[in-house]
Amino acid sequence: MLEIRSHHTICLIDKSTTVFRMESKIKAIAVTGTPGCGKTTLCSKLAYPVISVHELAEEYECIGEVDVDGAAPIDIEELSQSWVKPTELTLIDGHLSHLLPVDAIIILRCEPKVLKERLQSRGYSKIKVDQNVEIEMMGGPWPDILDDKRPKIESDSGIKEWIESGCPDVTSPFDAVDWISKI
């Protein structure tokens, strides 16, 4: 039997060349990481529909008023319960996206010095910059998903191929970037 994968349709061709189609169960892929690590940039380069956690929170009325630091708090638990998963493959862009009931997770990381420069260029306060750099140093989203069984990849390259191959689980917490050991 020959297996041919194209985007998210898997065609199995047997000896009589009968084609069976199996649609992938992967419909929602979180693109997560510390703010400033490149989530939105990556999503813009991939040829898949994208929706941000912020847009979902607005759509499902799970967002609060803007805080002093310019961010609006998202009730991620309420959003997780209210959200209807897309019927076609969609990237969910946001640093809280891994907390939603998605099918797979792309984890982006950024060298802390580069991250600090990016956040400063966005006009983030010193406290907000320091907090986000510290979160990145401590593993970004990894503490939230240590025991998570969904397929994961920590990378900013080969993502298209990973998606097209059905999102195999290729990264464990033991493979994650460890910035502290590089100090």
N, C-alpha and C positions, 0 to 999 in steps of 0.2 A: 504494500500500500504506500502510495506517495502522498506526502502532506505538503500542501502549498499554503503559505500564509500571506495574506495581503491585507494591510491595515488591520481590521478586526474581524475579518471573515476567514475562517479556516476551511479550506477545501480538501477533502480526503478523496483521493482517486484510487480506486481499486483496479485490478487487472482488466476488468471489462470497461474501464474508463467511465464508470458511473460517478457522478460528482455528488457528494454529500456536502451540505453547507452547515457549519456549526457557528453560530454567532458567539463571539466572545462575551463572557459575563462581565467584563470590565467596562463600566460605563462612566464612572466618576473617579478621576485621579487627582489626589491632592498634590499641589505643588507648594511645599512648605519650607520654612527656614526663617532665620532671624530677619527682621526688617532690614532691607538694604543688601541682601545677599544675591539678588538677581532673579527673583521669582517672576515678576512681571515681564522682564526682558526675555527670559527663557520662553514664557508662554507666548509672547508676541512672535517668536521665531518658529514656533511649531504650528503646523497646519490643522489645528483642532479648535473647536469652539472653546471659549474661555469665559468663566464667570468668576468674579472675585467674592470672597467671603463677605466683604462689605456690601456688595450688591445683593447677595442672598439675604443678609441680615435686614437690609432695607425692604426687600420684597416681602419677607415674612414677618416684618415688624418686630425684629429681635435686636434692635439697636437703640442705645440710649442717646442722651444729649452729649454734645461735644464737651470734653473735659478741658481743664486749664491747659493741658499739654497738647491740645489740638486733636486728640483721638476721641472717637465715640466708642463707648464700651459695647461689646457684642455679647448677648446672652447666648453663648455657644450651646449650652444644654437645651434651651428652648429651640434654637435653630436646628439642632440635631433631631429633635422630635418632630418639628414642623416641616422640614425640608423634604421635597420630593425629588428623588434621584433622577437625573436626566435619562432619557431613553437612548441617546446616542453618546458616544464617547465625548466627554467634556473634561477639561482641566479646571480644577477649582484652585484659584490663586489666592494665597493668603497665609500668614504665619499661624493661623489657627485652623487651617484647612484639614490637617491631620486629625483633628478632634471631631470631624464630621464622619458620618457613616459612609465613607468612600470605599472603593474597591482596591485601590493601590495608592502608594505614596512615593512621590519624588521629593527627596530631601536635598536642599541646596545649602552649602556651607560657604563661608567667606573668611579668608585670613583676617584676624581681628584688626590689624593695622589698616588694611584696605577698607574694612567695614566702618571703622571709626571715621576715616576720611569721607566716605560716602554719606554717612549720617550727618556729619558736620556740614557738608555741602548742601544738605537738604534743610539746614537751619534748625536741626534738633537741638534742644537744650543740652547742656553738659550732662545733667543727670540722666536724661533719656539716652544719650549716646553711651554713657558709661554702663547703664543698665543693659542695653542691647549687646554691647561688646562682651560684658560679663556672661550673658546668656549664651552667646556664641562660644565663648571659651569653655563653658560647662556642657557643651554638646548640642546647643540649639534645641530642636524639638525632640531629640532622642530620649530624654527622661520621661516624656509623655508616652512613648511607644516602645519601651524596652521589651514588653511581653506581647506586643501586638503581632498577630499572625498574618496580617495583610501583606502582600508583596511590597517590597521596598527597594529603592535604589538611592544611594547617596552619590550623586554625580551631577555635573553640568554638561557632560558630553555623552554621546551615545543614547540619549533619551528617546529619540525617534525610533531607533532600532529596538530599544527595550520595549516600547509600547507596541510596535509592530510584531514583536515576538510573543505577545500575550502577557507582558509584565511579570516575568519570573522574579522570584524573590532572590535578589543578588547581593544584598547588603544586610549584614547583621550589625548589632551594636558593637560587636568586637572589631568590625571592619571600619567603623566610623573614624573620621578625622579626629585626632586628639591634639588640640592646639596647646594644651598645658604641657604635654611632653616635649613640645618643640621650643619651649621657652629657654 
